[in-house]
Amino acid sequence: MSRADVIKSVAEGSDRVTSAHNEGMVVHEFASNVAAVTGWLIVNGTGTSGKFTHRYRFTDTWVKGDHGWQIVAAQDYLLPK
């Protein structure tokens, strides 16, 4: 999805998120300026089919530069029901 597609789906989609939180986050350092963070994103809300809970497994890659830590890549996987 492009950035515009993501923003459009959030702004115009039928799902309404009521809460979201992370669980089991682990930082994997590869150098003093490169790290990957893995964990779970738990999202609760309501949609056209009623209430939902979605669990996403994520991996985010961070690089530390002149202005601090910046996320440079992210991957999320929706756990099937």
Backbone as a chain_set.jsonl record, in Angstrom:
{"seq": "MSRADVIKSVAEGSDRVTSAHNEGMVVHEFASNVAAVTGWLIVNGTGTSGKFTHRYRFTDTWVKGDHGWQIVAAQDYLLPK", "coords": {"N": [[0.842, -1.181, 0.0], [0.442, 2.23, -0.684], [1.509, 5.306, 0.911], [-0.544, 7.207, 0.688], [-2.739, 5.497, 0.212], [-2.908, 4.137, 2.668], [-3.518, 6.259, 4.447], [-5.97, 7.073, 3.375], [-7.545, 4.737, 3.76], [-7.629, 4.63, 6.545], [-8.851, 7.062, 7.215], [-11.273, 6.991, 5.767], [-12.304, 4.466, 6.014], [-14.493, 1.816, 7.269], [-13.935, 0.73, 9.736], [-13.497, 1.399, 13.202], [-11.17, 2.214, 15.496], [-10.844, 1.45, 18.883], [-8.996, 0.967, 20.854], [-5.461, 0.401, 21.165], [-2.437, -1.366, 21.577], [0.968, -2.33, 22.326], [2.663, -5.477, 22.709], [5.094, -7.721, 24.107], [7.488, -6.615, 23.087], [10.724, -6.625, 21.685], [14.02, -5.528, 21.505], [16.475, -5.731, 19.073], [19.712, -5.276, 18.797], [22.036, -4.328, 16.335], [24.183, -2.797, 15.768], [25.768, 0.173, 17.044], [24.134, 2.044, 16.008], [21.995, 0.853, 14.67], [19.015, -0.959, 14.85], [16.528, -3.488, 15.308], [13.117, -3.846, 16.043], [10.904, -6.144, 17.373], [7.591, -7.413, 17.85], [4.193, -7.489, 19.107], [1.239, -5.968, 17.9], [-1.78, -5.067, 19.197], [-5.03, -4.521, 18.297], [-8.137, -3.158, 18.994], [-11.589, -2.724, 18.178], [-14.469, -1.571, 16.331], [-16.353, -2.653, 13.506], [-17.93, -3.158, 10.296], [-18.877, -5.718, 10.707], [-19.206, -5.874, 13.405], [-17.71, -5.985, 16.724], [-14.116, -6.216, 16.933], [-10.913, -7.802, 17.359], [-7.702, -7.428, 16.402], [-4.593, -8.963, 15.811], [-1.35, -8.138, 15.189], [1.787, -9.107, 14.005], [4.878, -7.567, 14.207], [7.791, -6.074, 12.687], [10.099, -3.624, 13.049], [12.54, -1.498, 11.702], [15.2, 0.438, 12.798], [17.315, 3.323, 12.57], [19.962, 5.204, 13.855], [20.616, 8.542, 13.497], [21.882, 11.848, 12.791], [19.814, 13.311, 13.939], [18.665, 11.748, 15.869], [16.9, 8.641, 16.606], [15.389, 7.003, 13.873], [12.709, 5.496, 12.176], [13.14, 3.252, 9.546], [12.163, 1.175, 8.091], [9.275, -0.905, 8.04], [7.292, -3.708, 8.887], [4.277, -5.424, 8.961], [2.195, -8.101, 9.987], [-0.911, -9.493, 9.766], [-2.306, -11.623, 12.017], [-3.891, -14.591, 11.153], [-7.301, -15.587, 11.809]], "CA": [[0.0, 0.0, 0.0], [1.168, 3.495, -0.652], [1.181, 6.165, 2.056], [-1.867, 7.782, 0.415], [-3.728, 4.428, 0.399], [-3.056, 3.899, 4.103], [-4.234, 7.399, 5.029], [-7.352, 7.031, 2.898], [-8.258, 3.634, 4.404], [-7.846, 4.991, 7.945], [-9.782, 8.189, 7.29], [-12.563, 6.717, 5.138], [-12.719, 3.083, 6.236], [-15.629, 1.598, 8.169], [-13.452, 0.314, 11.047], [-13.184, 2.432, 14.188], [-10.296, 1.665, 16.527], [-11.14, 1.948, 20.222], [-7.753, 0.887, 21.629], [-4.34, -0.307, 20.538], [-1.253, -1.412, 22.428], [2.015, -3.272, 21.944], [3.043, -6.517, 23.666], [6.234, -8.569, 23.779], [8.483, -5.928, 22.265], [12.126, -6.979, 21.919], [14.953, -4.765, 20.682], [17.607, -6.512, 18.588], [20.724, -4.32, 18.371], [22.99, -4.859, 15.378], [25.318, -1.883, 15.853], [25.387, 1.27, 17.942], [23.177, 2.919, 15.333], [21.005, 0.07, 13.925], [18.28, -1.902, 15.688], [15.209, -3.95, 14.862], [12.195, -4.09, 17.151], [9.835, -7.077, 17.042], [6.561, -7.474, 18.879], [2.798, -7.642, 18.71], [0.319, -4.836, 18.001], [-3.144, -5.545, 19.438], [-5.962, -3.442, 17.952], [-9.55, -3.44, 19.263], [-12.469, -1.728, 17.595], [-15.726, -2.029, 15.737], [-16.422, -2.547, 12.051], [-19.233, -3.502, 9.723], [-19.296, -7.011, 11.252], [-19.248, -5.797, 14.865], [-16.442, -5.771, 17.422], [-12.997, -7.032, 16.477], [-9.567, -7.71, 17.909], [-6.707, -7.85, 15.417], [-3.231, -9.121, 16.327], [-0.359, -7.986, 14.138], [3.194, -9.321, 14.336], [5.583, -6.515, 13.49], [9.229, -5.868, 12.736], [10.452, -2.257, 12.669], [13.98, -1.288, 11.636], [15.538, 1.804, 13.208], [18.69, 3.782, 12.369], [20.241, 6.434, 14.595], [21.349, 9.514, 12.694], [22.189, 13.127, 13.423], [18.636, 13.846, 14.627], [18.11, 10.718, 16.736], [16.442, 7.383, 16.002], [14.36, 7.13, 12.838], [12.281, 4.22, 11.605], [13.445, 3.25, 8.116], [11.391, 0.106, 7.448], [8.306, -1.534, 8.937], [6.528, -4.813, 8.308], [3.224, -5.916, 9.858], [1.501, -9.281, 9.489], [-2.151, -9.758, 10.493], [-2.446, -13.019, 12.38], [-5.196, -15.12, 10.744], [-8.181, -16.067, 12.888]], "C": [[0.885, 1.241, 0.0], [0.762, 4.282, 0.59], [-0.23, 6.745, 1.891], [-2.969, 6.745, 0.617], [-3.984, 4.161, 1.877], [-3.864, 5.018, 4.747], [-5.7, 7.378, 4.622], [-8.145, 5.925, 3.607], [-8.544, 3.934, 5.875], [-8.923, 6.064, 8.05], [-11.179, 7.838, 6.789], [-13.078, 5.305, 5.371], [-13.85, 2.971, 7.245], [-15.188, 1.185, 9.571], [-13.155, 1.53, 11.92], [-12.392, 1.779, 15.306], [-10.648, 2.304, 17.862], [-9.936, 1.866, 21.148], [-6.712, 0.121, 20.836], [-3.167, -0.263, 21.503], [-0.281, -2.461, 21.906], [2.264, -4.258, 23.07], [4.306, -7.202, 23.168], [7.287, -7.914, 22.914], [9.898, -6.327, 22.685], [12.977, -6.159, 20.956], [16.15, -5.651, 20.355], [18.631, -5.515, 18.043], [21.735, -5.002, 17.443], [24.258, -4.023, 15.319], [24.876, -0.756, 16.784], [24.346, 2.184, 17.321], [22.117, 2.175, 14.522], [20.351, -0.936, 14.869], [16.984, -2.295, 14.996], [14.388, -4.211, 16.11], [11.115, -5.039, 16.649], [8.824, -7.077, 18.179], [5.199, -7.7, 18.268], [2.071, -6.321, 18.878], [-1.071, -5.419, 18.122], [-4.09, -4.367, 19.224], [-7.386, -3.923, 18.203], [-10.406, -2.349, 18.637], [-13.772, -2.327, 17.14], [-15.681, -1.782, 14.238], [-17.802, -2.93, 11.577], [-19.768, -4.827, 10.255], [-19.373, -7.021, 12.774], [-17.868, -5.572, 15.458], [-15.357, -6.69, 16.872], [-11.783, -6.814, 17.371], [-8.628, -8.258, 16.852], [-5.345, -7.91, 16.101], [-2.27, -9.086, 15.142], [1.022, -8.289, 14.697], [3.97, -8.269, 13.55], [7.092, -6.607, 13.68], [9.488, -4.456, 12.22], [11.966, -2.128, 12.713], [14.278, 0.192, 11.865], [17.014, 2.08, 12.942], [18.857, 5.095, 13.129], [21.11, 7.339, 13.736], [21.606, 10.781, 13.495], [21.036, 13.681, 14.255], [17.954, 12.801, 15.506], [17.681, 9.49, 15.952], [15.312, 7.649, 15.025], [14.014, 5.746, 12.322], [12.491, 4.284, 10.09], [12.705, 2.152, 7.362], [10.458, -0.503, 8.488], [7.555, -2.615, 8.181], [5.55, -5.285, 9.364], [2.526, -7.091, 9.202], [0.283, -9.523, 10.359], [-2.27, -11.251, 10.755], [-3.827, -13.523, 11.953], [-5.992, -15.604, 11.941], [-8.066, -17.553, 13.06]], "O": [[1.948, 1.267, 0.621], [-0.227, 3.949, 1.242], [-1.011, 6.77, 2.842], [-4.031, 7.078, 1.143], [-5.128, 3.981, 2.295], [-4.794, 4.753, 5.509], [-6.576, 7.641, 5.446], [-9.286, 6.147, 4.011], [-9.585, 3.535, 6.397], [-9.813, 5.969, 8.895], [-12.169, 8.334, 7.328], [-14.193, 4.985, 4.957], [-14.132, 3.915, 7.984], [-15.979, 1.276, 10.509], [-12.637, 2.544, 11.452], [-12.895, 0.887, 15.988], [-10.741, 3.527, 17.975], [-9.857, 2.61, 22.125], [-7.029, -0.687, 19.963], [-2.932, 0.747, 22.166], [-0.653, -3.356, 21.148], [2.098, -3.926, 24.244], [4.563, -7.258, 21.965], [7.918, -8.579, 22.093], [10.225, -6.362, 23.871], [12.703, -6.099, 19.758], [16.76, -6.244, 21.245], [18.447, -4.968, 16.955], [22.22, -6.098, 17.725], [25.297, -4.501, 14.863], [23.738, -0.741, 17.253], [23.742, 3.004, 18.012], [21.397, 2.809, 13.749], [21.03, -1.666, 15.591], [16.422, -1.535, 14.207], [14.892, -4.728, 17.107], [10.481, -4.779, 15.626], [9.16, -6.778, 19.325], [5.06, -8.048, 17.096], [2.257, -5.627, 19.878], [-1.505, -6.18, 17.257], [-3.968, -3.338, 19.889], [-7.796, -4.964, 17.691], [-9.998, -1.19, 18.574], [-14.132, -3.444, 17.514], [-15.056, -0.833, 13.764], [-18.739, -3.016, 12.371], [-20.979, -5.046, 10.257], [-19.584, -8.077, 13.371], [-16.972, -5.044, 14.8], [-15.637, -7.795, 16.406], [-11.649, -5.789, 18.04], [-8.742, -9.416, 16.451], [-4.987, -7.021, 16.873], [-2.366, -9.894, 14.219], [1.386, -7.778, 15.756], [3.742, -8.1, 12.352], [7.592, -7.134, 14.674], [9.136, -4.13, 11.087], [12.605, -2.597, 13.655], [13.7, 1.07, 11.225], [17.856, 1.192, 13.071], [18.006, 5.982, 13.056], [22.196, 6.954, 13.302], [21.553, 10.776, 14.725], [21.268, 14.45, 15.188], [16.782, 12.956, 15.851], [18.047, 9.317, 14.789], [14.394, 8.419, 15.309], [14.894, 4.925, 12.062], [12.077, 5.24, 9.435], [12.625, 2.187, 6.134], [10.804, -0.605, 9.665], [7.226, -2.467, 7.004], [5.924, -5.52, 10.513], [2.292, -7.082, 7.993], [0.418, -9.736, 11.564], [-2.328, -12.049, 9.819], [-4.837, -12.942, 12.349], [-5.424, -15.985, 12.964], [-8.733, -18.128, 13.921]]}, "num_chains": 1, "name": "protein.A"}
